[in-house]
Amino acid sequence: MRRSHFTIPFGGIFLCLTLLTGCSQKFQDVNDTAKLALFGDDDTQLTAQAINQLPYASMYARIGDGPQAFMVLAFAEQDIIVSAQNSTNDRTAPLLKWLSADRGLIVTQAGRITKTASLAQGNLVETTSATMDPLALGLHKASTPKTWTRTLDWQPGYHFGYTVNSTFSNGSEQVIVVNEHPVQSLYFTEEVNVPSLEQSYQNEFWLNPKTGAVIKSRQQLAPGLPVVEFSILKPFS
């Protein structure tokens, strides 16, 4: 990646995309669409009308102190867990892959960033856990656990197999602005602790009060890596 941030500004006709059958959505030709995208150092701000006219999932994203970028969903893949206890497979939230013009990649699942690639500041290589992410279970539900343990791998450096413990706050009501419209949300914080490094940080999530879907978030990728802020303009469905 050539920049310390990635951008996909909207310049006239944005990208030529195609929808595939099932739950998969992807660029018709990544090479061709990347050539149509423009680089810029200023915040990208589209009108609500322009965003609504695009039939694709989209979001604003900002990495660290970089400019705000407009991103379109490149791929959606269903993650299936094979269960040994029964004959059916458990379907989890799809893996959503957001691609930048210079091939920077962010992968989200149930609103959590689980992996990145080709980011100049460093990348979250993998997120693994033996239990379901509370975000996937629905933080807005009283029955959802408010603690979670996972393992993170990240680069640069040899950072593999670090145990990370999270504690979530109870949600509080907030009104945020998304795509020029006020939106009711439930605001949660996630206190993240990395015991072996004696480090901690905080993630923030704004959820749809009815569905628990993440509308907006600020997440630190890993210790020493930047914070990624994003807001979903048009959710994937």
ZADO-1210 file (C-alpha; in nm, 4 decimals, padded with zeros to 6 digits):
<atoms>
<atom x="00.0000" y="00.0000" z="00.0000" code="MET" pos="1"/>
<atom x="00.1408" y="00.3342" z="-00.1002" code="ARG" pos="2"/>
<atom x="-00.0143" y="00.5551" z="00.1674" code="ARG" pos="3"/>
<atom x="-00.0427" y="00.5538" z="00.5454" code="SER" pos="4"/>
<atom x="-00.4184" y="00.5491" z="00.4889" code="HIS" pos="5"/>
<atom x="-00.6426" y="00.4152" z="00.2171" code="PHE" pos="6"/>
<atom x="-00.9151" y="00.5984" z="00.0292" code="THR" pos="7"/>
<atom x="-01.1831" y="00.5299" z="-00.2253" code="ILE" pos="8"/>
<atom x="-01.3155" y="00.8786" z="-00.3038" code="PRO" pos="9"/>
<atom x="-01.6280" y="00.9037" z="-00.5137" code="PHE" pos="10"/>
<atom x="-01.5468" y="01.0742" z="-00.8451" code="GLY" pos="11"/>
<atom x="-01.8424" y="01.0873" z="-01.0836" code="GLY" pos="12"/>
<atom x="-01.9250" y="00.7335" z="-01.1882" code="ILE" pos="13"/>
<atom x="-01.7729" y="00.5392" z="-00.9045" code="PHE" pos="14"/>
<atom x="-01.7283" y="00.1684" z="-00.9610" code="LEU" pos="15"/>
<atom x="-01.8681" y="-00.0933" z="-01.1954" code="CYS" pos="16"/>
<atom x="-02.0015" y="-00.3629" z="-00.9653" code="LEU" pos="17"/>
<atom x="-02.2093" y="-00.6736" z="-01.0017" code="THR" pos="18"/>
<atom x="-02.4202" y="-00.8782" z="-00.7629" code="LEU" pos="19"/>
<atom x="-02.3762" y="-01.2545" z="-00.7560" code="LEU" pos="20"/>
<atom x="-02.6323" y="-01.5095" z="-00.6444" code="THR" pos="21"/>
<atom x="-02.6720" y="-01.6081" z="-00.2799" code="GLY" pos="22"/>
<atom x="-02.5075" y="-01.3879" z="-00.0198" code="CYS" pos="23"/>
<atom x="-02.2001" y="-01.3060" z="-00.2289" code="SER" pos="24"/>
<atom x="-02.1312" y="-00.9575" z="-00.3582" code="GLN" pos="25"/>
<atom x="-01.8096" y="-00.8640" z="-00.5350" code="LYS" pos="26"/>
<atom x="-01.6446" y="-00.6338" z="-00.7858" code="PHE" pos="27"/>
<atom x="-01.6923" y="-00.7454" z="-01.1442" code="GLN" pos="28"/>
<atom x="-01.3224" y="-00.6876" z="-01.2074" code="ASP" pos="29"/>
<atom x="-01.1044" y="-00.5613" z="-00.9224" code="VAL" pos="30"/>
<atom x="-00.8282" y="-00.4450" z="-01.1557" code="ASN" pos="31"/>
<atom x="-01.0609" y="-00.2357" z="-01.3715" code="ASP" pos="32"/>
<atom x="-01.2539" y="-00.0867" z="-01.0802" code="THR" pos="33"/>
<atom x="-00.9333" y="00.0063" z="-00.8986" code="ALA" pos="34"/>
<atom x="-00.8309" y="00.2115" z="-01.2041" code="LYS" pos="35"/>
<atom x="-01.1577" y="00.4063" z="-01.1824" code="LEU" pos="36"/>
<atom x="-01.1101" y="00.4968" z="-00.8163" code="ALA" pos="37"/>
<atom x="-00.9283" y="00.8210" z="-00.7354" code="LEU" pos="38"/>
<atom x="-00.6821" y="00.8937" z="-00.4570" code="PHE" pos="39"/>
<atom x="-00.7173" y="01.1996" z="-00.2384" code="GLY" pos="40"/>
<atom x="-00.6010" y="01.3514" z="00.0883" code="ASP" pos="41"/>
<atom x="-00.9245" y="01.5269" z="00.1847" code="ASP" pos="42"/>
<atom x="-01.2270" y="01.3821" z="00.3596" code="ASP" pos="43"/>
<atom x="-01.4784" y="01.2299" z="00.1204" code="THR" pos="44"/>
<atom x="-01.8367" y="01.3407" z="00.1816" code="GLN" pos="45"/>
<atom x="-02.1203" y="01.2228" z="-00.0411" code="LEU" pos="46"/>
<atom x="-02.4770" y="01.3413" z="-00.0381" code="THR" pos="47"/>
<atom x="-02.7377" y="01.1063" z="00.1019" code="ALA" pos="48"/>
<atom x="-02.8986" y="01.0964" z="-00.2417" code="GLN" pos="49"/>
<atom x="-02.5766" y="00.9808" z="-00.4077" code="ALA" pos="50"/>
<atom x="-02.5276" y="00.7069" z="-00.1482" code="ILE" pos="51"/>
<atom x="-02.8870" y="00.5879" z="-00.1704" code="ASN" pos="52"/>
<atom x="-02.8675" y="00.5638" z="-00.5478" code="GLN" pos="53"/>
<atom x="-02.5908" y="00.3062" z="-00.5244" code="LEU" pos="54"/>
<atom x="-02.7428" y="-00.0417" z="-00.4812" code="PRO" pos="55"/>
<atom x="-02.4420" y="-00.1666" z="-00.2860" code="TYR" pos="56"/>
<atom x="-02.3459" y="-00.1823" z="00.0794" code="ALA" pos="57"/>
<atom x="-02.1223" y="00.1110" z="00.1672" code="SER" pos="58"/>
<atom x="-01.9534" y="00.2854" z="00.4568" code="MET" pos="59"/>
<atom x="-01.7287" y="00.5729" z="00.5547" code="TYR" pos="60"/>
<atom x="-01.3978" y="00.4673" z="00.7071" code="ALA" pos="61"/>
<atom x="-01.1015" y="00.6440" z="00.8613" code="ARG" pos="62"/>
<atom x="-00.7708" y="00.4871" z="00.9663" code="ILE" pos="63"/>
<atom x="-00.5837" y="00.6723" z="01.2370" code="GLY" pos="64"/>
<atom x="-00.5542" y="01.0410" z="01.1466" code="ASP" pos="65"/>
<atom x="-00.6105" y="00.9764" z="00.7767" code="GLY" pos="66"/>
<atom x="-00.8940" y="01.1262" z="00.5732" code="PRO" pos="67"/>
<atom x="-01.2447" y="00.9857" z="00.5653" code="GLN" pos="68"/>
<atom x="-01.2932" y="00.7447" z="00.2755" code="ALA" pos="69"/>
<atom x="-01.6047" y="00.6123" z="00.1055" code="PHE" pos="70"/>
<atom x="-01.5912" y="00.2347" z="00.0733" code="MET" pos="71"/>
<atom x="-01.8090" y="-00.0173" z="-00.1083" code="VAL" pos="72"/>
<atom x="-01.8415" y="-00.3815" z="-00.0116" code="LEU" pos="73"/>
<atom x="-01.6235" y="-00.5966" z="-00.2360" code="ALA" pos="74"/>
<atom x="-01.7006" y="-00.9497" z="-00.1125" code="PHE" pos="75"/>
<atom x="-01.9418" y="-01.1146" z="00.1295" code="ALA" pos="76"/>
<atom x="-01.8687" y="-01.4718" z="00.2319" code="GLU" pos="77"/>
<atom x="-02.0803" y="-01.6928" z="00.4556" code="GLN" pos="78"/>
<atom x="-01.8804" y="-01.8363" z="00.7432" code="ASP" pos="79"/>
<atom x="-02.0018" y="-02.1859" z="00.8328" code="ILE" pos="80"/>
<atom x="-01.9020" y="-02.3724" z="01.1476" code="ILE" pos="81"/>
<atom x="-01.9221" y="-02.7511" z="01.1199" code="VAL" pos="82"/>
<atom x="-02.0716" y="-02.8867" z="01.4392" code="SER" pos="83"/>
<atom x="-01.9758" y="-03.2341" z="01.5594" code="ALA" pos="84"/>
<atom x="-02.2775" y="-03.2505" z="01.7914" code="GLN" pos="85"/>
<atom x="-02.5434" y="-03.2450" z="01.5219" code="ASN" pos="86"/>
<atom x="-02.5924" y="-03.3021" z="01.1532" code="SER" pos="87"/>
<atom x="-02.6464" y="-02.9367" z="01.0690" code="THR" pos="88"/>
<atom x="-02.3888" y="-02.6641" z="01.0285" code="ASN" pos="89"/>
<atom x="-02.4074" y="-02.3407" z="01.2231" code="ASP" pos="90"/>
<atom x="-02.4075" y="-02.0250" z="01.0144" code="ARG" pos="91"/>
<atom x="-02.2446" y="-01.7212" z="01.1666" code="THR" pos="92"/>
<atom x="-02.2511" y="-01.3607" z="01.0495" code="ALA" pos="93"/>
<atom x="-02.1019" y="-01.3237" z="00.6998" code="PRO" pos="94"/>
<atom x="-01.7463" y="-01.2042" z="00.6508" code="LEU" pos="95"/>
<atom x="-01.7664" y="-00.8658" z="00.4806" code="LEU" pos="96"/>
<atom x="-01.4582" y="-00.7610" z="00.2853" code="LYS" pos="97"/>
<atom x="-01.4124" y="-00.3917" z="00.2085" code="TRP" pos="98"/>
<atom x="-01.1473" y="-00.3168" z="-00.0516" code="LEU" pos="99"/>
<atom x="-00.9690" y="00.0117" z="-00.1236" code="SER" pos="100"/>
<atom x="-00.8421" y="00.1429" z="-00.4562" code="ALA" pos="101"/>
<atom x="-00.4843" y="00.0489" z="-00.3650" code="ASP" pos="102"/>
<atom x="-00.5882" y="-00.2995" z="-00.2448" code="ARG" pos="103"/>
<atom x="-00.6099" y="-00.2202" z="00.1246" code="GLY" pos="104"/>
<atom x="-00.8524" y="-00.4668" z="00.2831" code="LEU" pos="105"/>
<atom x="-01.0707" y="-00.4577" z="00.5934" code="ILE" pos="106"/>
<atom x="-01.2720" y="-00.7646" z="00.6947" code="VAL" pos="107"/>
<atom x="-01.5630" y="-00.7249" z="00.9355" code="THR" pos="108"/>
<atom x="-01.7902" y="-00.9808" z="01.0973" code="GLN" pos="109"/>
<atom x="-02.0945" y="-00.8718" z="01.2972" code="ALA" pos="110"/>
<atom x="-01.9398" y="-00.5253" z="01.3036" code="GLY" pos="111"/>
<atom x="-01.6023" y="-00.6341" z="01.4405" code="ARG" pos="112"/>
<atom x="-01.2851" y="-00.5893" z="01.2399" code="ILE" pos="113"/>
<atom x="-01.1358" y="-00.9384" z="01.2304" code="THR" pos="114"/>
<atom x="-00.8608" y="-00.8958" z="00.9726" code="LYS" pos="115"/>
<atom x="-00.6855" y="-00.6393" z="00.7540" code="THR" pos="116"/>
<atom x="-00.4326" y="-00.6562" z="00.4721" code="ALA" pos="117"/>
<atom x="-00.2007" y="-00.4170" z="00.2890" code="SER" pos="118"/>
<atom x="-00.2313" y="-00.1327" z="00.5415" code="LEU" pos="119"/>
<atom x="00.0949" y="00.0591" z="00.5743" code="ALA" pos="120"/>
<atom x="00.0728" y="00.1043" z="00.9540" code="GLN" pos="121"/>
<atom x="00.0391" y="-00.2702" z="01.0127" code="GLY" pos="122"/>
<atom x="-00.2246" y="-00.5377" z="00.9896" code="ASN" pos="123"/>
<atom x="-00.4470" y="-00.7528" z="01.2033" code="LEU" pos="124"/>
<atom x="-00.3603" y="-01.0958" z="01.0667" code="VAL" pos="125"/>
<atom x="-00.6185" y="-01.3110" z="01.2432" code="GLU" pos="126"/>
<atom x="-00.8799" y="-01.3143" z="01.5191" code="THR" pos="127"/>
<atom x="-00.9771" y="-01.6476" z="01.6742" code="THR" pos="128"/>
<atom x="-01.1951" y="-01.7521" z="01.9663" code="SER" pos="129"/>
<atom x="-01.3540" y="-02.0668" z="02.1053" code="ALA" pos="130"/>
<atom x="-01.6708" y="-01.8711" z="02.1898" code="THR" pos="131"/>
<atom x="-01.9019" y="-01.6440" z="01.9937" code="MET" pos="132"/>
<atom x="-01.8339" y="-01.2723" z="01.9808" code="ASP" pos="133"/>
<atom x="-02.0947" y="-01.0908" z="02.1946" code="PRO" pos="134"/>
<atom x="-02.1440" y="-00.8564" z="01.8995" code="LEU" pos="135"/>
<atom x="-02.2625" y="-01.1535" z="01.6928" code="ALA" pos="136"/>
<atom x="-02.4909" y="-01.2678" z="01.9739" code="LEU" pos="137"/>
<atom x="-02.6376" y="-00.9188" z="02.0111" code="GLY" pos="138"/>
<atom x="-02.5050" y="-00.6867" z="02.2797" code="LEU" pos="139"/>
<atom x="-02.8508" y="-00.5312" z="02.3050" code="HIS" pos="140"/>
<atom x="-02.9860" y="-00.8555" z="02.4551" code="LYS" pos="141"/>
<atom x="-02.9812" y="-00.8929" z="02.8322" code="ALA" pos="142"/>
<atom x="-02.8820" y="-01.2602" z="02.7941" code="SER" pos="143"/>
<atom x="-02.5641" y="-01.1850" z="02.5990" code="THR" pos="144"/>
<atom x="-02.2409" y="-01.2278" z="02.7997" code="PRO" pos="145"/>
<atom x="-02.0557" y="-00.9048" z="02.8611" code="LYS" pos="146"/>
<atom x="-01.7108" y="-01.0655" z="02.8665" code="THR" pos="147"/>
<atom x="-01.5145" y="-01.2339" z="02.5878" code="TRP" pos="148"/>
<atom x="-01.1709" y="-01.3866" z="02.5299" code="THR" pos="149"/>
<atom x="-01.0017" y="-01.4147" z="02.1923" code="ARG" pos="150"/>
<atom x="-00.6565" y="-01.4521" z="02.0370" code="THR" pos="151"/>
<atom x="-00.4998" y="-01.1905" z="01.8082" code="LEU" pos="152"/>
<atom x="-00.2168" y="-01.2107" z="01.5557" code="ASP" pos="153"/>
<atom x="-00.0795" y="-00.8900" z="01.4069" code="TRP" pos="154"/>
<atom x="00.2115" y="-00.7379" z="01.2171" code="GLN" pos="155"/>
<atom x="00.4660" y="-00.5789" z="01.1869" code="PRO" pos="156"/>
<atom x="00.6759" y="-00.7816" z="01.4250" code="GLY" pos="157"/>
<atom x="00.6217" y="-01.1357" z="01.5421" code="TYR" pos="158"/>
<atom x="00.2953" y="-01.0872" z="01.7323" code="HIS" pos="159"/>
<atom x="00.1099" y="-01.4176" z="01.7279" code="PHE" pos="160"/>
<atom x="-00.1144" y="-01.5927" z="01.9766" code="GLY" pos="161"/>
<atom x="-00.1769" y="-01.3027" z="02.2148" code="TYR" pos="162"/>
<atom x="-00.4712" y="-01.3580" z="02.4487" code="THR" pos="163"/>
<atom x="-00.7071" y="-01.0618" z="02.4691" code="VAL" pos="164"/>
<atom x="-00.9812" y="-01.0201" z="02.7310" code="ASN" pos="165"/>
<atom x="-01.2793" y="-00.7905" z="02.6779" code="SER" pos="166"/>
<atom x="-01.5438" y="-00.6481" z="02.9084" code="THR" pos="167"/>
<atom x="-01.8440" y="-00.4659" z="02.7617" code="PHE" pos="168"/>
<atom x="-02.0407" y="-00.1876" z="02.9259" code="SER" pos="169"/>
<atom x="-02.4182" y="-00.1747" z="02.9439" code="ASN" pos="170"/>
<atom x="-02.5679" y="00.0148" z="02.6530" code="GLY" pos="171"/>
<atom x="-02.6788" y="00.3754" z="02.6780" code="SER" pos="172"/>
<atom x="-02.9054" y="00.5574" z="02.4328" code="GLU" pos="173"/>
<atom x="-02.7437" y="00.8023" z="02.1925" code="GLN" pos="174"/>
<atom x="-02.8499" y="00.9799" z="01.8753" code="VAL" pos="175"/>
<atom x="-02.5875" y="00.9828" z="01.5986" code="ILE" pos="176"/>
<atom x="-02.5953" y="01.1190" z="01.2436" code="VAL" pos="177"/>
<atom x="-02.5577" y="00.8639" z="00.9632" code="VAL" pos="178"/>
<atom x="-02.5965" y="00.9535" z="00.5968" code="ASN" pos="179"/>
<atom x="-02.7270" y="01.2986" z="00.6953" code="GLU" pos="180"/>
<atom x="-03.0012" y="01.1542" z="00.9148" code="HIS" pos="181"/>
<atom x="-03.0290" y="01.1322" z="01.2973" code="PRO" pos="182"/>
<atom x="-03.0326" y="00.7694" z="01.4096" code="VAL" pos="183"/>
<atom x="-03.1205" y="00.6228" z="01.7477" code="GLN" pos="184"/>
<atom x="-02.8505" y="00.3918" z="01.8793" code="SER" pos="185"/>
<atom x="-02.7263" y="00.2004" z="02.1810" code="LEU" pos="186"/>
<atom x="-02.3715" y="00.2963" z="02.2744" code="TYR" pos="187"/>
<atom x="-02.1384" y="00.0306" z="02.4182" code="PHE" pos="188"/>
<atom x="-01.7735" y="00.0425" z="02.5155" code="THR" pos="189"/>
<atom x="-01.5399" y="-00.2561" z="02.5134" code="GLU" pos="190"/>
<atom x="-01.2497" y="-00.2479" z="02.7569" code="GLU" pos="191"/>
<atom x="-00.9745" y="-00.4593" z="02.6027" code="VAL" pos="192"/>
<atom x="-00.6857" y="-00.5974" z="02.8068" code="ASN" pos="193"/>
<atom x="-00.3741" y="-00.7755" z="02.6780" code="VAL" pos="194"/>
<atom x="-00.2289" y="-00.9356" z="02.9963" code="PRO" pos="195"/>
<atom x="00.1033" y="-01.0500" z="02.8546" code="SER" pos="196"/>
<atom x="00.1842" y="-00.6967" z="02.7361" code="LEU" pos="197"/>
<atom x="00.0249" y="-00.5175" z="03.0325" code="GLU" pos="198"/>
<atom x="-00.1617" y="-00.2992" z="02.7864" code="GLN" pos="199"/>
<atom x="-00.5251" y="-00.2023" z="02.7486" code="SER" pos="200"/>
<atom x="-00.7402" y="00.0061" z="02.5164" code="TYR" pos="201"/>
<atom x="-01.1049" y="00.0822" z="02.4482" code="GLN" pos="202"/>
<atom x="-01.3298" y="00.0105" z="02.1514" code="ASN" pos="203"/>
<atom x="-01.6633" y="00.1809" z="02.0918" code="GLU" pos="204"/>
<atom x="-01.9785" y="00.0548" z="01.9214" code="PHE" pos="205"/>
<atom x="-02.3089" y="00.2160" z="01.8295" code="TRP" pos="206"/>
<atom x="-02.5794" y="-00.0459" z="01.7678" code="LEU" pos="207"/>
<atom x="-02.9239" y="-00.0571" z="01.6151" code="ASN" pos="208"/>
<atom x="-03.1470" y="-00.0838" z="01.9262" code="PRO" pos="209"/>
<atom x="-03.3775" y="-00.3396" z="01.7627" code="LYS" pos="210"/>
<atom x="-03.1412" y="-00.5674" z="01.5720" code="THR" pos="211"/>
<atom x="-02.8097" y="-00.5164" z="01.7522" code="GLY" pos="212"/>
<atom x="-02.6338" y="-00.4500" z="01.4198" code="ALA" pos="213"/>
<atom x="-02.3307" y="-00.2222" z="01.4428" code="VAL" pos="214"/>
<atom x="-02.4043" y="00.1172" z="01.2876" code="ILE" pos="215"/>
<atom x="-02.0812" y="00.2894" z="01.3807" code="LYS" pos="216"/>
<atom x="-01.7615" y="00.1856" z="01.5546" code="SER" pos="217"/>
<atom x="-01.4131" y="00.2880" z="01.6633" code="ARG" pos="218"/>
<atom x="-01.1799" y="-00.0087" z="01.7034" code="GLN" pos="219"/>
<atom x="-00.8091" y="-00.0368" z="01.7667" code="GLN" pos="220"/>
<atom x="-00.6785" y="-00.3167" z="01.5495" code="LEU" pos="221"/>
<atom x="-00.4227" y="-00.4368" z="01.8076" code="ALA" pos="222"/>
<atom x="-00.1656" y="-00.2873" z="02.0483" code="PRO" pos="223"/>
<atom x="00.0503" y="-00.0439" z="01.8547" code="GLY" pos="224"/>
<atom x="-00.1793" y="-00.0421" z="01.5515" code="LEU" pos="225"/>
<atom x="-00.4119" y="00.2464" z="01.4562" code="PRO" pos="226"/>
<atom x="-00.7755" y="00.3004" z="01.5436" code="VAL" pos="227"/>
<atom x="-01.0216" y="00.2396" z="01.2611" code="VAL" pos="228"/>
<atom x="-01.3450" y="00.4357" z="01.2676" code="GLU" pos="229"/>
<atom x="-01.6309" y="00.3459" z="01.0366" code="PHE" pos="230"/>
<atom x="-01.9994" y="00.4149" z="00.9957" code="SER" pos="231"/>
<atom x="-02.2301" y="00.1988" z="00.7859" code="ILE" pos="232"/>
<atom x="-02.4168" y="00.4063" z="00.5303" code="LEU" pos="233"/>
<atom x="-02.6033" y="00.1203" z="00.3647" code="LYS" pos="234"/>
<atom x="-02.5888" y="-00.2207" z="00.5371" code="PRO" pos="235"/>
<atom x="-02.5306" y="-00.5459" z="00.3534" code="PHE" pos="236"/>
<atom x="-02.8356" y="-00.7648" z="00.3166" code="SER" pos="237"/>
</atoms>
